[in-house]
Amino acid sequence: MAGKLQVDSDGFRKRVAWRGPFGALSELISNALDERITRCDVTFEHVSQQTYVIRVEDDSPDGFRNLEESYTLYADSYKANTPSLRGRFNVGEKVAIILCDEARIESTTGTVIFKKNDVSRSPKRRDRGTTFEGTIRCTREQFEDACRQVKTIIPPENICLTFNGEPLRRPMKLASVEASLPTIATNPEGELIRTVRTTTIDVYERREGEASGAVYELGIPVVDVEHPHLLDVRQKVPLSVDRNSVTPGYYRKLCGAVLDGTYDKLTEEQARSKGITEGIAGATKNEAVQAVMAKLHGEQRFVPDPTNREATGELTARGYVSVPPNAYDRETWSRIREAKAVPSGSELMPKRSVPPIPLPEKDMNEGMKHVAALSQFICKQVLGKKLRVLFSNNRNVTCSAQCGPVHGDPTAVELVFHVPILGEEWFSVTPAICQKNLDLIFHELGHHKGDEDCTREFADQVTFVASSVSVTMLTHPELFEKYR
């Protein structure tokens, strides 16, 4: 005859061993805080070698309602359908029991004793509250780490929670934010389901010495995160059975809600935190997104438009900060654009499609012809490309010249001089010894590949052209005689 489904205690212990002493302590403290208590006293002390004693005592008037649940895995929990309580799987004290060599629970409904795989009952009762006491083996390092983590618990305002005789202090609260977040509840059949519920997120400053932020579930730390604050969600957080992770989607929603409530309190250093940029996509307030962009990139910022290099060069010259397109993922950029938090270069300086109006040859002075000839010579000598030179009489332009590759012909470059901007007197009949002529020619030929102003590629091309001409002038001065 087949027996009932059984649980392998050794296997269970191996599955939860990674949680260590803090896993046991946090489960016991969570259970106590879910009850109607005013005080919970926790001790964790060394006994001998690698043996330590855990003791958690509360003053609940109800005590442990059903002691059989302490050794029954996955029984229905009265907490499961209450999002504001921590329990849902009914495994908390079982984790503590299985991690201990021996344990004892004494409450208003009696006493249960655990020793290895044996369970026994005693009629001994308390007038109120519950005490859990157990011995656990761990290293000194695990002990110290557990003590550190217990001290990060955020106790409720109306409960005195002590650890090794010292009351735990609440960190400084920055804000309380309301948000709709996924959580855990039960359906009419008692099955756990995921749902969405409006809750409060209490945001706290990190304590001195805390290197990272954390996501909390009702005061209990569950996940360390790269965030400048401590985020205490005041309802069940959707976690795995091991209670050590949240999904990326949940975290982004959480960070977005926190950003909405704290953006005006962020320092520049805090704004650089991954947790803040993670929250951009989930933020609902445009001003929150705008504030983060201002702290990260300054008040004058833009994203380059690859089709409008003139705007990029001019804005950079004016002191604007260019935000690289790969600085954020697609979802984040979508929210940034929606919030109008980083304009494109073309929004700030629209591209003007102003075609050149060729100056009739009869109106070209001798200086123009000499400048054109020198430009063509330098382009051929240094870049190995043919140069098409135009003199434009269009009075609607704002730049003195422009240069770039000829579409469809990789061997050709086009250089346009805008005469209304430069003036006819700008053109010298001896351009090879005219500094202002050479300066503009070198600058414009630096654009022969189409690189934008103020880019490293453009600067490299300008210095290449200038240095190559200098060497040629020194080694073959006769080549420049007719331009002198």
FENLINWO-V5107 format. One record per pair of residues at least 4 apart in sequence whose ideal C-beta (glycine too) atoms are under 8 Angstrom apart, sorted by sequence separation. I is the first residue (numbers start at 1). J is the second residue. If there is no record, write none. Layout:
i->{I & I}
j->{J & J}
//
This chain:
i->{7 & 8 & 9 & 10 & 11 & 12 & 13 & 19 & 20 & 21 & 22 & 23 & 24 & 25 & 26 & 27 & 28 & 29 & 30 & 31 & 33 & 47 & 65 & 68 & 76 & 78 & 90 & 91 & 92 & 93 & 94 & 95 & 96 & 107 & 114 & 126 & 138 & 139 & 140 & 141 & 142 & 143 & 144 & 145 & 146 & 147 & 148 & 149 & 155 & 162 & 186 & 187 & 206 & 216 & 227 & 233 & 239 & 240 & 246 & 247 & 248 & 249 & 250 & 251 & 252 & 253 & 254 & 255 & 256 & 257 & 258 & 259 & 262 & 266 & 267 & 268 & 269 & 272 & 273 & 274 & 275 & 276 & 278 & 279 & 284 & 285 & 286 & 287 & 288 & 289 & 290 & 291 & 292 & 293 & 294 & 297 & 308 & 309 & 310 & 311 & 312 & 313 & 314 & 316 & 323 & 328 & 329 & 330 & 331 & 332 & 333 & 334 & 335 & 337 & 343 & 344 & 345 & 346 & 359 & 360 & 364 & 365 & 366 & 367 & 368 & 369 & 370 & 371 & 372 & 373 & 374 & 375 & 376 & 377 & 378 & 379 & 380 & 405 & 418 & 419 & 422 & 427 & 430 & 434 & 435 & 436 & 437 & 438 & 439 & 440 & 441 & 442 & 443 & 447 & 451 & 454 & 455 & 456 & 457 & 458 & 459 & 460 & 461 & 462 & 463 & 464 & 465 & 466 & 467 & 468 & 469 & 470 & 471 & 472 & 473 & 477 & 480 & 7 & 18 & 19 & 32 & 46 & 47 & 64 & 87 & 106 & 114 & 115 & 126 & 138 & 155 & 156 & 162 & 163 & 186 & 216 & 217 & 239 & 240 & 246 & 266 & 271 & 272 & 283 & 294 & 315 & 328 & 336 & 337 & 343 & 346 & 359 & 364 & 378 & 380 & 392 & 405 & 417 & 419 & 422 & 446 & 453 & 454 & 46 & 47 & 64 & 69 & 79 & 97 & 105 & 113 & 155 & 161 & 162 & 186 & 187 & 206 & 215 & 216 & 225 & 239 & 270 & 283 & 305 & 316 & 336 & 379 & 380 & 406 & 428 & 431 & 432 & 447 & 451 & 452 & 16 & 33 & 45 & 68 & 79 & 80 & 96 & 104 & 105 & 112 & 113 & 160 & 161 & 185 & 186 & 206 & 214 & 215 & 239 & 294 & 304 & 305 & 315 & 379 & 380 & 405 & 406 & 431 & 451 & 472 & 473 & 32 & 44 & 45 & 69 & 79 & 80 & 104 & 112 & 113 & 138 & 153 & 184 & 185 & 214 & 215 & 238 & 246 & 293 & 304 & 325 & 328 & 379 & 405 & 406 & 428 & 449 & 472 & 44 & 79 & 104 & 112 & 113 & 184 & 214 & 237 & 238 & 280 & 359 & 404 & 405 & 428 & 43 & 44 & 77 & 80 & 103 & 104 & 111 & 112 & 184 & 185 & 214 & 215 & 266 & 312 & 376 & 403 & 404 & 417 & 426 & 427 & 431 & 451 & 29 & 43 & 44 & 77 & 79 & 102 & 103 & 110 & 111 & 183 & 184 & 213 & 214 & 376 & 403 & 426 & 447 & 42 & 43 & 77 & 93 & 102 & 110 & 111 & 151 & 182 & 183 & 185 & 212 & 213 & 238 & 280 & 375 & 403 & 446 & 449 & 29 & 42 & 65 & 77 & 102 & 110 & 111 & 150 & 155 & 157 & 182 & 183 & 212 & 213 & 214 & 219 & 237 & 302 & 376 & 402 & 403 & 446 & 448 & 28 & 41 & 42 & 76 & 100 & 102 & 110 & 111 & 154 & 182 & 183 & 212 & 213 & 216 & 218 & 375 & 401 & 402 & 447 & 41 & 42 & 74 & 75 & 101 & 110 & 153 & 155 & 181 & 212 & 213 & 216 & 217 & 218 & 222 & 277 & 401 & 446 & 40 & 41 & 74 & 109 & 147 & 154 & 180 & 181 & 183 & 213 & 214 & 215 & 216 & 217 & 218 & 276 & 401 & 402 & 445 & 446 & 25 & 40 & 41 & 73 & 74 & 97 & 108 & 147 & 151 & 154 & 180 & 213 & 214 & 216 & 218 & 222 & 259 & 372 & 400 & 401 & 445 & 40 & 72 & 73 & 106 & 107 & 108 & 150 & 180 & 181 & 213 & 215 & 217 & 218 & 300 & 302 & 304 & 388 & 400 & 25 & 39 & 40 & 106 & 107 & 108 & 179 & 180 & 217 & 277 & 300 & 301 & 302 & 303 & 323 & 372 & 399 & 443 & 446 & 39 & 106 & 108 & 114 & 178 & 179 & 181 & 210 & 217 & 255 & 259 & 263 & 300 & 301 & 302 & 303 & 442 & 445 & 37 & 38 & 69 & 73 & 108 & 178 & 222 & 223 & 233 & 255 & 258 & 259 & 271 & 300 & 301 & 302 & 303 & 304 & 397 & 400 & 401 & 37 & 107 & 108 & 178 & 179 & 206 & 215 & 217 & 222 & 223 & 257 & 263 & 301 & 303 & 399 & 400 & 21 & 35 & 37 & 70 & 71 & 107 & 177 & 178 & 206 & 223 & 231 & 255 & 256 & 259 & 260 & 298 & 368 & 397 & 398 & 442 & 32 & 36 & 70 & 106 & 107 & 176 & 177 & 205 & 206 & 222 & 231 & 255 & 256 & 259 & 260 & 263 & 271 & 272 & 297 & 388 & 390 & 392 & 394 & 397 & 442 & 35 & 36 & 105 & 106 & 176 & 204 & 205 & 254 & 256 & 257 & 260 & 263 & 266 & 271 & 386 & 387 & 388 & 389 & 390 & 391 & 392 & 395 & 28 & 32 & 36 & 71 & 105 & 176 & 177 & 203 & 204 & 225 & 252 & 256 & 257 & 266 & 297 & 385 & 386 & 387 & 388 & 389 & 390 & 391 & 392 & 393 & 394 & 29 & 35 & 70 & 104 & 105 & 106 & 175 & 176 & 203 & 231 & 251 & 252 & 255 & 256 & 257 & 264 & 268 & 364 & 385 & 386 & 387 & 388 & 389 & 390 & 392 & 393 & 442 & 28 & 32 & 104 & 175 & 203 & 204 & 227 & 254 & 256 & 260 & 263 & 267 & 268 & 320 & 385 & 387 & 389 & 391 & 25 & 103 & 104 & 173 & 174 & 202 & 203 & 229 & 252 & 253 & 259 & 263 & 266 & 415 & 24 & 103 & 104 & 173 & 174 & 201 & 202 & 252 & 293 & 315 & 363 & 383 & 415 & 21 & 25 & 103 & 173 & 174 & 201 & 215 & 227 & 438 & 102 & 103 & 172 & 173 & 201 & 202 & 358 & 359 & 413 & 21 & 101 & 102 & 171 & 172 & 201 & 229 & 259 & 312 & 315 & 358 & 359 & 100 & 101 & 170 & 171 & 199 & 200 & 311 & 315 & 356 & 358 & 359 & 379 & 70 & 100 & 101 & 171 & 199 & 311 & 314 & 357 & 358 & 413 & 96 & 100 & 101 & 171 & 199 & 215 & 356 & 357 & 379 & 97 & 99 & 308 & 311 & 357 & 67 & 96 & 197 & 228 & 308 & 311 & 356 & 93 & 215 & 303 & 305 & 307 & 310 & 311 & 355 & 401 & 67 & 302 & 303 & 304 & 305 & 311 & 354 & 375 & 400 & 64 & 71 & 228 & 301 & 302 & 303 & 304 & 305 & 308 & 310 & 403 & 432 & 54 & 67 & 70 & 228 & 301 & 302 & 303 & 308 & 354 & 401 & 402 & 403 & 64 & 66 & 67 & 71 & 293 & 302 & 308 & 354 & 401 & 403 & 404 & 405 & 63 & 64 & 65 & 67 & 194 & 307 & 352 & 403 & 404 & 405 & 34 & 63 & 64 & 67 & 228 & 297 & 302 & 352 & 402 & 403 & 405 & 54 & 62 & 63 & 227 & 229 & 289 & 302 & 305 & 352 & 371 & 404 & 226 & 227 & 228 & 289 & 71 & 154 & 226 & 227 & 228 & 280 & 281 & 293 & 432 & 226 & 227 & 290 & 292 & 293 & 368 & 51 & 154 & 225 & 281 & 289 & 290 & 34 & 277 & 281 & 290 & 368 & 432 & 433 & 34 & 181 & 183 & 184 & 280 & 283 & 286 & 289 & 431 & 432 & 33 & 34 & 183 & 201 & 281 & 286 & 430 & 67 & 181 & 183 & 184 & 281 & 286 & 430 & 31 & 152 & 174 & 183 & 203 & 277 & 280 & 286 & 30 & 31 & 182 & 201 & 280 & 283 & 368 & 371 & 30 & 201 & 367 & 370 & 371 & 374 & 152 & 203 & 370 & 374 & 171 & 203 & 365 & 367 & 368 & 370 & 201 & 213 & 356 & 359 & 367 & 370 & 371 & 12 & 31 & 367 & 370 & 30 & 31 & 152 & 154 & 213 & 356 & 365 & 367 & 383 & 63 & 156 & 366 & 374 & 378 & 382 & 385 & 27 & 28 & 155 & 367 & 27 & 28 & 63 & 154 & 383 & 7 & 27 & 63 & 64 & 153 & 371 & 375 & 379 & 61 & 63 & 153 & 374 & 378 & 27 & 28 & 60 & 61 & 153 & 182 & 27 & 59 & 60 & 152 & 181 & 379 & 59 & 60 & 371 & 375 & 24 & 25 & 58 & 182 & 23 & 24 & 57 & 58 & 149 & 181 & 23 & 57 & 181 & 57 & 179 & 24 & 56 & 57 & 179 & 19 & 23 & 24 & 55 & 56 & 154 & 181 & 55 & 21 & 54 & 55 & 154 & 179 & 16 & 20 & 54 & 178 & 19 & 53 & 54 & 177 & 53 & 54 & 177 & 179 & 12 & 16 & 17 & 53 & 54 & 382 & 383 & 16 & 52 & 53 & 177 & 382 & 51 & 52 & 177 & 13 & 51 & 52 & 176 & 177 & 12 & 13 & 51 & 52 & 175 & 382 & 50 & 175 & 378 & 381 & 382 & 47 & 50 & 174 & 381 & 9 & 50 & 310 & 50 & 175 & 382 & 52 & 174 & 378 & 381 & 37 & 310 & 35 & 88 & 46 & 32 & 381 & 44 & 83 & 83 & 44 & 83 & 377 & 44 & 89 & 28 & 80 & 81 & 88 & 80 & 81 & 44 & 80 & 377 & 9 & 42 & 373 & 374 & 24 & 80 & 373 & 24 & 80 & 370 & 76 & 83 & 21 & 83 & 21 & 20 & 40 & 42 & 44 & 45 & 38 & 39 & 40 & 42 & 43 & 44 & 21 & 25 & 29 & 38 & 39 & 40 & 41 & 42 & 43 & 20 & 21 & 33 & 37 & 38 & 39 & 40 & 42 & 43 & 22 & 26 & 33 & 39 & 22 & 26 & 29 & 20 & 21 & 25 & 20 & 33 & 22 & 26 & 22 & 33 & 86 & 29 & 86 & 85 & 84 & 86 & 317 & 316 & 317 & 316 & 313 & 314 & 312 & 313 & 309 & 312 & 313 & 309 & 312 & 309 & 310 & 309 & 88 & 304 & 84 & 86 & 91 & 84 & 85 & 83 & 89 & 83 & 33 & 33 & 33 & 30 & 30 & 29 & 26 & 26 & 19 & 16}
j->{11 & 12 & 13 & 14 & 15 & 16 & 17 & 23 & 24 & 25 & 26 & 27 & 28 & 29 & 30 & 31 & 32 & 33 & 34 & 35 & 37 & 51 & 69 & 72 & 80 & 82 & 94 & 95 & 96 & 97 & 98 & 99 & 100 & 111 & 118 & 130 & 142 & 143 & 144 & 145 & 146 & 147 & 148 & 149 & 150 & 151 & 152 & 153 & 159 & 166 & 190 & 191 & 210 & 220 & 231 & 237 & 243 & 244 & 250 & 251 & 252 & 253 & 254 & 255 & 256 & 257 & 258 & 259 & 260 & 261 & 262 & 263 & 266 & 270 & 271 & 272 & 273 & 276 & 277 & 278 & 279 & 280 & 282 & 283 & 288 & 289 & 290 & 291 & 292 & 293 & 294 & 295 & 296 & 297 & 298 & 301 & 312 & 313 & 314 & 315 & 316 & 317 & 318 & 320 & 327 & 332 & 333 & 334 & 335 & 336 & 337 & 338 & 339 & 341 & 347 & 348 & 349 & 350 & 363 & 364 & 368 & 369 & 370 & 371 & 372 & 373 & 374 & 375 & 376 & 377 & 378 & 379 & 380 & 381 & 382 & 383 & 384 & 409 & 422 & 423 & 426 & 431 & 434 & 438 & 439 & 440 & 441 & 442 & 443 & 444 & 445 & 446 & 447 & 451 & 455 & 458 & 459 & 460 & 461 & 462 & 463 & 464 & 465 & 466 & 467 & 468 & 469 & 470 & 471 & 472 & 473 & 474 & 475 & 476 & 477 & 481 & 484 & 12 & 23 & 24 & 37 & 51 & 52 & 69 & 92 & 111 & 119 & 120 & 131 & 143 & 160 & 161 & 167 & 168 & 191 & 221 & 222 & 244 & 245 & 251 & 271 & 276 & 277 & 288 & 299 & 320 & 333 & 341 & 342 & 348 & 351 & 364 & 369 & 383 & 385 & 397 & 410 & 422 & 424 & 427 & 451 & 458 & 459 & 52 & 53 & 70 & 75 & 85 & 103 & 111 & 119 & 161 & 167 & 168 & 192 & 193 & 212 & 221 & 222 & 231 & 245 & 276 & 289 & 311 & 322 & 342 & 385 & 386 & 412 & 434 & 437 & 438 & 453 & 457 & 458 & 23 & 40 & 52 & 75 & 86 & 87 & 103 & 111 & 112 & 119 & 120 & 167 & 168 & 192 & 193 & 213 & 221 & 222 & 246 & 301 & 311 & 312 & 322 & 386 & 387 & 412 & 413 & 438 & 458 & 479 & 480 & 40 & 52 & 53 & 77 & 87 & 88 & 112 & 120 & 121 & 146 & 161 & 192 & 193 & 222 & 223 & 246 & 254 & 301 & 312 & 333 & 336 & 387 & 413 & 414 & 436 & 457 & 480 & 53 & 88 & 113 & 121 & 122 & 193 & 223 & 246 & 247 & 289 & 368 & 413 & 414 & 437 & 53 & 54 & 87 & 90 & 113 & 114 & 121 & 122 & 194 & 195 & 224 & 225 & 276 & 322 & 386 & 413 & 414 & 427 & 436 & 437 & 441 & 461 & 40 & 54 & 55 & 88 & 90 & 113 & 114 & 121 & 122 & 194 & 195 & 224 & 225 & 387 & 414 & 437 & 458 & 54 & 55 & 89 & 105 & 114 & 122 & 123 & 163 & 194 & 195 & 197 & 224 & 225 & 250 & 292 & 387 & 415 & 458 & 461 & 42 & 55 & 78 & 90 & 115 & 123 & 124 & 163 & 168 & 170 & 195 & 196 & 225 & 226 & 227 & 232 & 250 & 315 & 389 & 415 & 416 & 459 & 461 & 42 & 55 & 56 & 90 & 114 & 116 & 124 & 125 & 168 & 196 & 197 & 226 & 227 & 230 & 232 & 389 & 415 & 416 & 461 & 56 & 57 & 89 & 90 & 116 & 125 & 168 & 170 & 196 & 227 & 228 & 231 & 232 & 233 & 237 & 292 & 416 & 461 & 56 & 57 & 90 & 125 & 163 & 170 & 196 & 197 & 199 & 229 & 230 & 231 & 232 & 233 & 234 & 292 & 417 & 418 & 461 & 462 & 42 & 57 & 58 & 90 & 91 & 114 & 125 & 164 & 168 & 171 & 197 & 230 & 231 & 233 & 235 & 239 & 276 & 389 & 417 & 418 & 462 & 58 & 90 & 91 & 124 & 125 & 126 & 168 & 198 & 199 & 231 & 233 & 235 & 236 & 318 & 320 & 322 & 406 & 418 & 44 & 58 & 59 & 125 & 126 & 127 & 198 & 199 & 236 & 296 & 319 & 320 & 321 & 322 & 342 & 391 & 418 & 462 & 465 & 59 & 126 & 128 & 134 & 198 & 199 & 201 & 230 & 237 & 275 & 279 & 283 & 320 & 321 & 322 & 323 & 462 & 465 & 58 & 59 & 90 & 94 & 129 & 199 & 243 & 244 & 254 & 276 & 279 & 280 & 292 & 321 & 322 & 323 & 324 & 325 & 418 & 421 & 422 & 59 & 129 & 130 & 200 & 201 & 228 & 237 & 239 & 244 & 245 & 279 & 285 & 323 & 325 & 421 & 422 & 44 & 58 & 60 & 93 & 94 & 130 & 200 & 201 & 229 & 246 & 254 & 278 & 279 & 282 & 283 & 321 & 391 & 420 & 421 & 465 & 56 & 60 & 94 & 130 & 131 & 200 & 201 & 229 & 230 & 246 & 255 & 279 & 280 & 283 & 284 & 287 & 295 & 296 & 321 & 412 & 414 & 416 & 418 & 421 & 466 & 60 & 61 & 130 & 131 & 201 & 229 & 230 & 279 & 281 & 282 & 285 & 288 & 291 & 296 & 411 & 412 & 413 & 414 & 415 & 416 & 417 & 420 & 54 & 58 & 62 & 97 & 131 & 202 & 203 & 229 & 230 & 251 & 278 & 282 & 283 & 292 & 323 & 411 & 412 & 413 & 414 & 415 & 416 & 417 & 418 & 419 & 420 & 56 & 62 & 97 & 131 & 132 & 133 & 202 & 203 & 230 & 258 & 278 & 279 & 282 & 283 & 284 & 291 & 295 & 391 & 412 & 413 & 414 & 415 & 416 & 417 & 419 & 420 & 469 & 56 & 60 & 132 & 203 & 231 & 232 & 255 & 282 & 284 & 288 & 291 & 295 & 296 & 348 & 413 & 415 & 417 & 419 & 54 & 132 & 133 & 202 & 203 & 231 & 232 & 258 & 281 & 282 & 288 & 292 & 295 & 444 & 54 & 133 & 134 & 203 & 204 & 231 & 232 & 282 & 323 & 345 & 393 & 413 & 445 & 52 & 56 & 134 & 204 & 205 & 232 & 246 & 258 & 469 & 134 & 135 & 204 & 205 & 233 & 234 & 390 & 391 & 445 & 54 & 134 & 135 & 204 & 205 & 234 & 262 & 292 & 345 & 348 & 391 & 392 & 134 & 135 & 204 & 205 & 233 & 234 & 345 & 349 & 390 & 392 & 393 & 413 & 105 & 135 & 136 & 206 & 234 & 346 & 349 & 392 & 393 & 448 & 132 & 136 & 137 & 207 & 235 & 251 & 392 & 393 & 415 & 134 & 136 & 345 & 348 & 394 & 105 & 134 & 235 & 266 & 346 & 349 & 394 & 132 & 254 & 342 & 344 & 346 & 349 & 350 & 394 & 440 & 107 & 342 & 343 & 344 & 345 & 351 & 394 & 415 & 440 & 105 & 112 & 269 & 342 & 343 & 344 & 345 & 346 & 349 & 351 & 444 & 473 & 96 & 109 & 112 & 270 & 343 & 344 & 345 & 350 & 396 & 443 & 444 & 445 & 107 & 109 & 110 & 114 & 336 & 345 & 351 & 397 & 444 & 446 & 447 & 448 & 107 & 108 & 109 & 111 & 238 & 351 & 396 & 447 & 448 & 449 & 79 & 108 & 109 & 112 & 273 & 342 & 347 & 397 & 447 & 448 & 450 & 100 & 108 & 109 & 273 & 275 & 335 & 348 & 351 & 398 & 417 & 450 & 273 & 274 & 275 & 336 & 119 & 202 & 274 & 275 & 276 & 328 & 329 & 341 & 480 & 275 & 276 & 339 & 341 & 342 & 417 & 101 & 204 & 275 & 331 & 339 & 340 & 85 & 328 & 332 & 341 & 419 & 483 & 484 & 86 & 233 & 235 & 236 & 332 & 335 & 338 & 341 & 483 & 484 & 86 & 87 & 236 & 254 & 334 & 339 & 483 & 121 & 235 & 237 & 238 & 335 & 340 & 484 & 86 & 207 & 229 & 238 & 258 & 332 & 335 & 341 & 86 & 87 & 238 & 257 & 336 & 339 & 424 & 427 & 87 & 258 & 424 & 427 & 428 & 431 & 210 & 261 & 428 & 432 & 230 & 262 & 424 & 426 & 427 & 429 & 261 & 273 & 416 & 419 & 427 & 430 & 431 & 73 & 92 & 428 & 431 & 92 & 93 & 214 & 216 & 275 & 418 & 427 & 429 & 445 & 126 & 219 & 429 & 437 & 441 & 445 & 448 & 91 & 92 & 219 & 431 & 92 & 93 & 128 & 219 & 448 & 73 & 93 & 129 & 130 & 219 & 437 & 441 & 445 & 128 & 130 & 220 & 441 & 445 & 95 & 96 & 128 & 129 & 221 & 250 & 96 & 128 & 129 & 221 & 250 & 448 & 129 & 130 & 441 & 445 & 95 & 96 & 129 & 253 & 95 & 96 & 129 & 130 & 221 & 253 & 96 & 130 & 254 & 131 & 253 & 99 & 131 & 132 & 254 & 95 & 99 & 100 & 131 & 132 & 230 & 257 & 132 & 99 & 132 & 133 & 232 & 257 & 95 & 99 & 133 & 257 & 99 & 133 & 134 & 257 & 134 & 135 & 258 & 260 & 94 & 98 & 99 & 135 & 136 & 464 & 465 & 99 & 135 & 136 & 260 & 465 & 135 & 136 & 261 & 98 & 136 & 137 & 261 & 262 & 98 & 99 & 137 & 138 & 261 & 468 & 137 & 262 & 465 & 468 & 469 & 135 & 138 & 262 & 469 & 98 & 139 & 399 & 140 & 265 & 472 & 143 & 265 & 469 & 472 & 129 & 402 & 130 & 184 & 143 & 130 & 479 & 143 & 183 & 184 & 146 & 185 & 479 & 147 & 192 & 132 & 184 & 185 & 192 & 185 & 186 & 150 & 186 & 483 & 117 & 150 & 482 & 483 & 134 & 190 & 483 & 136 & 192 & 483 & 190 & 197 & 136 & 199 & 138 & 138 & 159 & 161 & 163 & 164 & 158 & 159 & 160 & 162 & 163 & 164 & 142 & 146 & 150 & 159 & 160 & 161 & 162 & 163 & 164 & 142 & 143 & 155 & 159 & 160 & 161 & 162 & 164 & 165 & 145 & 149 & 156 & 162 & 146 & 150 & 153 & 145 & 146 & 150 & 146 & 159 & 149 & 153 & 150 & 161 & 217 & 161 & 218 & 218 & 218 & 220 & 453 & 453 & 454 & 454 & 452 & 453 & 452 & 453 & 450 & 453 & 454 & 451 & 454 & 452 & 453 & 453 & 236 & 452 & 234 & 236 & 241 & 235 & 236 & 235 & 241 & 236 & 218 & 219 & 220 & 218 & 220 & 220 & 220 & 221 & 242 & 242}
//
